[in-house]
Amino acid sequence: MTKELLNFFRNEYFKVYEAEYPVSWGKDMTIIKHLLTYYPPDTLKQYIKMFFKLDDPFLHKTGFKVQFLQGHIPAIQGVIKKQVKEKVSTKNLDAEIIAEAAKNLEVTDDDF
């Protein structure tokens, strides 16, 4: 699974840079293996995808590398929490709009 996740990282890197990721096999595999002790593979894949979307000047200067992934997981989790809150707010807003519209559409016996 470690190699599969590293290859996933490499593929995401290629999508962004259109270049091969310069793998440091020993170092990168150790980091991924360590992360797997805390996060399931699907969660790590989600984190990797979001890692490349971070607007972090440090990452844009130094490059998106496996060695920086672990340190940016709290920022990624923050982005996920924000997105979830926004979706919940939107759903609540949609529910309120629908409820208000339903009140205006109520049909009574007097309407017939």
C-alpha positions as CSV (number, residue, x, y, z in Angstrom):
1,M,0.0,0.0,0.0
2,T,2.9,2.4,0.7
3,K,4.2,2.1,-2.8
4,E,0.7,2.5,-4.2
5,L,0.2,5.7,-2.3
6,L,3.6,7.1,-3.3
7,N,2.7,6.4,-6.9
8,F,-0.6,8.1,-6.3
9,F,1.4,11.2,-5.1
10,R,3.6,11.0,-8.1
11,N,0.5,10.9,-10.4
12,E,-1.0,14.0,-8.7
13,Y,2.3,15.8,-8.9
14,F,2.4,15.0,-12.7
15,K,-1.1,16.5,-13.1
16,V,0.1,19.8,-11.6
17,Y,3.6,20.1,-13.0
18,E,3.5,17.9,-16.1
19,A,6.8,16.5,-14.9
20,E,8.0,13.4,-13.0
21,Y,8.2,13.7,-9.3
22,P,11.8,13.4,-8.1
23,V,11.3,10.5,-5.7
24,S,13.5,9.9,-2.8
25,W,12.4,6.3,-2.4
26,G,13.7,5.6,1.1
27,K,12.7,8.9,2.6
28,D,9.3,9.2,0.8
29,M,8.4,5.6,1.5
30,T,9.2,6.0,5.2
31,I,7.0,9.1,5.4
32,I,4.1,7.5,3.6
33,K,4.4,4.4,5.8
34,H,4.4,6.5,8.9
35,L,1.3,8.4,7.7
36,L,-0.5,5.1,7.1
37,T,-0.3,4.4,10.8
38,Y,-2.5,7.4,11.4
39,Y,-4.8,7.6,8.4
40,P,-6.5,5.0,6.1
41,P,-5.3,4.9,2.5
42,D,-8.5,6.6,1.1
43,T,-8.1,9.5,3.5
44,L,-4.4,9.9,2.6
45,K,-5.4,10.0,-1.1
46,Q,-7.9,12.7,-0.3
47,Y,-5.2,14.6,1.6
48,I,-2.7,14.2,-1.3
49,K,-5.2,15.6,-3.8
50,M,-5.9,18.6,-1.5
51,F,-2.2,19.1,-0.8
52,F,-1.7,20.1,-4.4
53,K,-4.5,22.6,-4.2
54,L,-3.1,24.5,-1.1
55,D,-2.3,28.1,-1.7
56,D,0.8,28.1,0.4
57,P,3.7,30.4,-0.6
58,F,6.2,28.0,1.0
59,L,5.0,25.1,-1.1
60,H,5.0,27.1,-4.3
61,K,8.5,28.2,-3.6
62,T,10.0,24.9,-2.5
63,G,7.8,22.5,-4.4
64,F,5.1,20.1,-3.3
65,K,7.1,17.2,-1.8
66,V,6.2,14.2,0.2
67,Q,8.3,15.5,3.0
68,F,6.0,18.5,3.4
69,L,2.8,16.5,3.2
70,Q,2.7,15.5,6.9
71,G,3.2,19.1,8.1
72,H,0.4,20.4,6.0
73,I,-2.2,17.8,7.0
74,P,-3.7,20.2,9.7
75,A,-4.2,22.8,7.0
76,I,-5.8,20.3,4.7
77,Q,-8.1,19.2,7.5
78,G,-9.0,22.8,8.1
79,V,-10.0,23.2,4.5
80,I,-12.1,20.1,4.7
81,K,-13.9,21.3,7.8
82,K,-14.5,24.7,6.1
83,Q,-16.0,22.9,3.0
84,V,-18.2,20.8,5.2
85,K,-19.5,23.8,7.1
86,E,-20.2,25.6,3.9
87,K,-22.1,22.6,2.5
88,V,-24.1,22.3,5.7
89,S,-24.9,26.0,5.6
90,T,-26.0,25.7,2.0
91,K,-28.2,22.7,2.7
92,N,-29.8,24.5,5.7
93,L,-30.3,27.6,3.5
94,D,-31.8,25.4,0.8
95,A,-34.1,23.7,3.4
96,E,-35.2,27.1,4.7
97,I,-36.0,28.3,1.1
98,I,-37.9,25.2,0.3
99,A,-39.9,25.4,3.6
100,E,-40.8,29.0,2.9
101,A,-41.8,28.2,-0.7
102,A,-43.9,25.3,0.5
103,K,-45.8,27.6,2.9
104,N,-46.6,29.8,0.0
105,L,-47.8,26.9,-2.0
106,E,-50.1,25.3,0.6
107,V,-53.4,24.4,-0.9
108,T,-56.6,24.5,1.2
109,D,-60.1,23.3,0.5
110,D,-61.1,26.9,-0.1
111,D,-58.8,26.9,-3.2
112,F,-61.2,24.5,-5.0
